[in-house]
Amino acid sequence: MSIQIFNTLTRQKEPFIPLEEGKVKMYVCGPTVYNYIHIGNSRPVIVYDTVRRYLQYAGYDVKFVSNFTDVDDKIIKAANELGEATSELTERFIAAYFEDITALGCKKADAHPRVTEHMDDIIQFVQVLIDKGFAYESQGDVYYRTRKFNGYGKLSHQSIDDLKVGARIEAGEKKEDPLDFALWKSAKPGEVKWDSPWGAGRPGWHIECSVMAREHLGDTIDIHAGGQDLTFPHHENEIAQSEAHNDKAFARYWMHNGYINIDNEKMSKSLGNFILVNDIRQQIDPQVLRFFMLSVHYRHPINFAQDLVEAAKNGLDRIRTAYANVEHRLEASAGLAENSEDWLAKIVQIKVDFEAAMNDDFNTANAISALFELSRIANVYLNESNTDPQVLQAILNMFNTIGDVLGVQVKVEAGLLDEEIEALIEERNMARKNHDFARSDEIRDQLLNMDIVLEDTRQGTRWKRGQ
C-alpha cells in the first residue's frame, strides 16, 4: 500500500507521488523567535519530525527545511522592551528552541534558514513580482495585487468575493485594494531596516517562506506543512507569491495539523492558559509530551489535560516495562521453542499493522495501538515456560523500529536520578492505596529491571541500587 496524504489543497487523501522518484522536498514553517515555544508550537515540530522519519523509513531521501522568522513586529517590540538588539534576542531564543526540540526527540532540519540571511533574495523576488505586475510600490511599501492572481483562495477554499467581506485598509496602509497584502514594509524610526529599491525597510511576513523554500528546495516542493492556523492567510499568500513568481505549482501536498486546547479551552495568551515547553519539560518527561501528542491523529484537535497526560505517561511506562522485561529475559534465554514460528508471525503482523497505520495519512494514533499490541504480545510470550532468543530479539527489534519512527524512546536508559526513583515509588504507593496492584507491580518490575531494589517496611518503602 502506498502512502496516502490528506491534501488540504484538494481536501482529500491522495497517493503520495513525489516530483522526483525516491526523493522528497519538504518545507515546514518554523517559529518566530521572540520567546520560548509553547506546546502549541511543539505539535507541528513533533508531527512533521515523525512524518519525516516515516518517509525515511519508507526509503525516501528527504530534504527537510524549516525556517526561523528572526525579524518582525513582535521581535522588534520584545527587543525594545528588553533594551537589546533584535539579533541578540533572536539568537538566544533560537538556542532555546533547539534545546526544547532536542528534549522532545526531534531532529534538526537539514537547513534552518533565517529571514535576515536572505534579504537580497527577498528583494529580488519582490522586484520580479513588481515587474510582472503582481505587486506595486506605494510610498515606500510594496503590496501584492491579490485580485491579479486567479487562484487566490484555492487552499482555504474561499472565493475572492467572500474574502472581500470584512476586509479593510488599516490606518497607515496605502493599498489599492483592501485584500492586498504587504511584501515590503517601510521602516519606522528606530526599527531595524535594510536598503531596497523602494527605500529602507524590511519584508512582510508571508514573502519570507516563498523565498526560502525556493532558495533551498526549488520552484516546486513536494510537501509544505504547518499548523492549521497558517492555512489562511499565510499559506494562501505563499501560493499567490510563489506561483506568480515561478510560473509553476508551489507545493504538491499541503499538510496542516490541528489546534491544541488546554482543559477543553482554546489556548491563547489572552486567556493566560498557554504553556511553554521550557516549563513543562521541567515537570514531566518530554518523551511523555511527545507520546501524548502522537496519541491523536495530527489533523484532529488535541486536548491537553492533566489526566490525559498522566494516561500517556502510564501507557509509555507499560511499553517501556514490557521492553525491559523482554530484554532481561533475553539475557537468560537459550534454546528453541516449538511454537516460535507462530510468535514470529505475530510480530510480522505488528509490522504490517504499523505500516498500514502510517501509510494512512500518518495515523500515529493507530501506530501507537500497534506498539501497545506488541507490548501485550511480549507480556503473553514472557509467560511461556520456554522462550526462544530469536523471538525475544524479534520483539525488541520491532519495539526499536516503531520507537525510532515515532521518535519515542522505548528503552529507558540506566542511571535514573534519585528524584525520578522517588517519584516512581510515590506513584507505586498511590497505586497500592487505590488497589491498582497491576500498576504497582509494573513499577516494581520497571525499577527492578533498572537495578533498583525496593523493600516495603512499616516505616515506608526503602530502595537501593543493585550491585
N, C-alpha and C positions, 0 to 999 in steps of 0.2 A: 504493500500500500504506500502510495506517495504521500508526502507531507501536504496537508491541506491548511491553508491560512485564510482566516476571515479578513477580507479586504474591505476596509472602511470605504474605499472609493466605489466599490460595486455593491457593498452591503451583502456579500455572500461569501461562502467558503469557496476557495479556488485551489486547484493543484498548484503547488509551488514549482515554477519553472524559471530558474534564474536566467539572466540575459546571456551569461557565458557558462557553458556546461562545467559543473564541478566547482564553480566559484560564486561567492555571494558578497555583494557590496551592501553594507548595512549602516545606516546613519540613525543615531538616537539623539534627540535634543537633550542637552545637558543643563546643568543648573546655572542660575545667576548667582555669582559668588559674592554675596554681601553678608552672609550669615551661615551658621551651620545648617545642614539639610535636615528637614523634618521627615517623619515617617511617610508622609505623602510623597515626598521626593524620592524616598528609598524604594517605593514599589516599582516604578519603571526601571530603576537600576537593577533590581533583583530579577524582575521579569525578563528583561531583554538580555541580561547576562545568561539566564537559563536558556533562552531561545538560541543565543549564540553557541552555547555549549552543546545543545542538541544538534544544531546544524553541523557542528564539527564532528560530533559522534556519528552523524549520518554520512560523513565522508566529504563534506564541503570544505573548501578553503575559504574561510570567512575573513574579510577585511572589515573591521568594526571601528567606526568613528563616532565619537561623542564630544560635543563642543563645550567650551566654557564661555558664557557671556560675562566678560570682565570689564564692560563699560555700559552703563545705562543709568536711568534716573535714580533707581534705588541705591545703586553703588555710590553714585555721586553724593546723594543725601547722607548715607551712612558714613562715608569718609569725612564729609564736612562736620558731621556731629561729633566724630571722634578726633577731629583735627589731624588727620593723616592723609597721605597721598592715596589716590584710588588704587595705585599699583601695590602699595603695601597691604591695603585691606584685602584685595583680591588674592594676593599671594598667600596670605595667612589662611583664608578660607578654602583655597584650592588644596592646600596641605591638609586641612581638616577634613575636606571631602574625601581625599584618598584614604585617610585614616579610618573614616567611617565605613566606606565601601569595602575596604580590605577586611575589616572586622565582620562584615556581612557576607564574606565569602565571594565577593565579586572581583573579577579580573579587571585590570586596567584595559582601556580600549587600545587598539593599535595606534590610534592617534587621538590626542585631545587638543584640537586647535582652539586658539583664543581669538576673539574679535580683534584685539589690539595687534595681533601678529599678521592680520590680513587686511589692513586698512587700504593699501594700494589696490589689492584685488577687488575690494568692495567699491572703491571709487570708480575703477574701470568698468565694473559690472553695471553700476548705476548709469554711467555715461552711455553705455550701449543701449540701455533701456530708453534714455532720452533720445538718442539718435534714431531709434526705431519708432519713436512717437508714443511709447508706452509710459513715459514719465516726463515731468516738466519741472522746471525750476521756478520758484516763487519767493522772491525776497530772501534768498539765502537758504531756503528749504527746498527739498526735492520730493515730489509726490508721485505715486503710481496712479495712472488712469485706470481705475478698476473696470469701468464700463467697456474699455477697449479690448479687454481680454474676454473672448467669447465663452470660455469655460468657467468663468468665476462662479463659485458656489457648488461645483460638482462634487467636492469632497464632503462638505457639510450638508449637501442635498438641499440647498436653499436657492431660490431664484433671486436674481438681482433686484426684482421689484419687492420681494419680501424683505430683503436686506435694507432697502431704502427706507422702509418704515422705521422710524425712531432714529435714523442716522442724522447727525447734525454736525455742524462745524463748531469746534470749541474755540474759546477766546484765544486769540493769538495765532490761530491757524489761517493759512492763506491758500485754501483749496479751491479748485474749480468745481468740485462735487463733494458732498458730504461723505460719500463712500470711498473716496481716495485715501490712501494711507502713506505715511512718511517713509521715505527711503533714506533721507539725509536731513538732519536737524541742525540749523544754525546754532552756534554756541551762545549761551547766555554768559554774562560776566562772571568770571571766577570758575567756570567749568573747564574740565579737561577737553581739549579740542585738537583737531587735525586740519591741515590746509587741504582745500579741494578747489576744483574749478568754480564752485558756487559759493566760496567763502569758507571761513573756519567753522568747523562743526564736528559732528560725529554721526555714526549710522543710526538709522531706525532699527528697531528690534528684529523685524522679520527678515531683512536683507542678509543678515549675517549667516543664517543657516543655508540659504540658497548658495551663497558664495563658498562657504567652507565645504559643503557637500560636493560641489563641483570641483573645487581645487583638489580634494583628497580622494574622490571616488569617480569623477567624470560627470558627463552631462546627464546620464540616466543611471539611477541606482536601483537595486533590487528591492530593498526593504527600507522604508522610512518609518520610524516609530517614536512614540512618546505618550504622554498622558492624554486622557480623553479631553481635558480642558484645552489642549493645544489644537484640537481639530479646527476650530474657528476662533479667532481669525488667523492664528499663526501659520498653521499648515496650509490653509486655503491661500493665504498670501504668498507663501513659498512657491506653491504651484504656479500661481499667476506670474510671479517674477521669473522663475526658472524656465518655464515653458516659453514665455515671451522672449527671453534672452537666448535660450539654447535651440529653439525650434524643434524640440524633442520632448517626449514624455519625461517627467521629472523622476517619478518613482513608480515601480510596477505594483508594489504591495504596500498598503498603509496599515499599520497596526497601532491600536490605541488601548491602553489599559484603563480600567475603571477607577472610580474615586475611592478614597478611604474615609469612612465615618468613625467618629470617636463616640463610643457608647450610643450608637444609633443617631448621632447628630453629625452634620457635615463639619469637617474640620476646617476651622478658619481662625485667623488671628483676632478677628473682631469678637469671636466667642471665647477667646482665650483657651481653646482646647487643643491647640496644636502641640505636638510632642517632638522634640529634637532627638535625632538618632544618637547624638553625642551624649544625651542624658539617659535615654532608655537603655543603652548598651552597658551603662554602669549598674543597672538594676537587674537585667536579665541577660542570659547568654545570647549574643547577637545571632547565633545559629538558630535559636528558637524563633527569633523575629523572622528570619529568612524562611524557616519551615512553615511558620504561620502564614506568611504572605503567599507561599506557593500552595497552600491548602485550599485556596479558592481559585477558580479559573480567572485568568488575568483580565478578561473583558468584563467580569462581574464586579460590582462594588464589594468592598470588604469592610467588615465592622471590627474595629479594634476595641476589644473589651477585655478586662482582666481575666474573666472566666474562660474566654476563648483562647487567650494567650497561654493560660495555665493548661488548657486541654492540649494545645500544641506542644507544650513542654513535656507533658506526660506521654504524649504519643511518640515524640522523639526519644525520650528516655526508654520506652519499650523497645524501640528499634535498636537503640544502642546496647541495651541489655541483651537482646537476642544475639546481636553480633558478637558481643563479648563472650557469651556462653558458648557459641559455636567455636570461636577462636580458642577458648580454654579446652574444650573437648578435643579439638584437633591435635593439640599437643600430646594428648594421651591416647589417641585413637590409632588402631592398627588393624590391618586385615580387611577383607572384603565381606560385604553383606549380600545375602541372596537377592534382596529386592532393590539393589542400588539403581538399576535402570529405571524403575518406576519413580524413584525420588528425583533422579536426574531429569526425567521428562517433566516433572512438576516445575523444576527450576527453569527449564526451557520455556515452559508456558508463561512463567512470570515475565520473562524477557519479551515474549510475544505481546503480552498484555501491556507492558510498559511502553513498548514502541507504538502500539496501536493508540494508546492514550496521547502520546506526544505527537504522533502524526496527525491527530485530530485537533489541529489548531493549538498545539502545545498545551494540552489539558493536564496541567501539573497536579490538579486535584486527584484525577484518576491515576496518575503516575504514582502519587503517594499511596493510593489504595493498593497498588501493586507491591509497594515496599512493605506495607502492613501485612499483606498476604504472604510475602516472603518471610516475614518475621513469624507469622503463625506456623508456616511450614517448618521453619527452623526449630521452633519450640516443640512441635509434634515429633520431629525427627530425633530430637535430643532425648525423647522418652523411649526410643528404641533400645533394646538390650545390646544390640551390636551396631555400631556406626562405622561407616566407610569413610576414610580420609578423603577419597575422591568426591564424595557427596558434600562433606563438610567444606572442602575447599571451593566447590562449585557454588555453595550458598554464600560464602564470603566474597567470592568474585562477583556474584550478582549484586550483593549489597554494595560493593565498591563501585561497580559500573553505574548503577542507578544513582548512588550518592554523588558520584563525580558529575553526572549530567545535571542533577538538581543543585549541585553546589552545597550539599549537606554532608557534614562530617558524621558518618555512621560509626566511626571508631573513635572512642574517647581516648585522648592521649593520656598517658600516665602522668602522675605528678599533680594531682588536684591540690589546690590551695586549702589550707585549714578551714577558711571561711566557707568554701564550697562544700567541704565534707560536713561541717556543722549544719549547713542549710539542708543538705540531703537527710541528715539524721533527724532534723526538726520536721521535715516533710514525712519521714517514716513514722515518727511519733504521732503526728496528726492522723496518718492513715490508720495506725493501730487503734487510736482513740475512736475513729469513725468506723471501726470494724472492717476496714478495707485491707484485709490481710494479703490479698493478691499484690496490691501496690507495695505494701510493706515488705513483702518477700522480694519483689523486683528490686527495690532499693538496696536491700541487704546483698542480693546477688550482684548488683551493679558495683557496689563498693568492694565486695569480696574479689571480684574479677580485676579490680584495680589495686588489689593487695591491701585493702583496708578492712581490718577485722573488728567487728562490733561485739561488745559484751554488755548484755542487758542486766542491770543490777537494781536493787531497791532505790539506790540514790540517783538512778538515771542510766542513760546509755553511754558507755565509755567506748573509745575507739583507739586503735593503734595501727601503725603501718606494719605490714608483714615483713618478715626477714628475707 
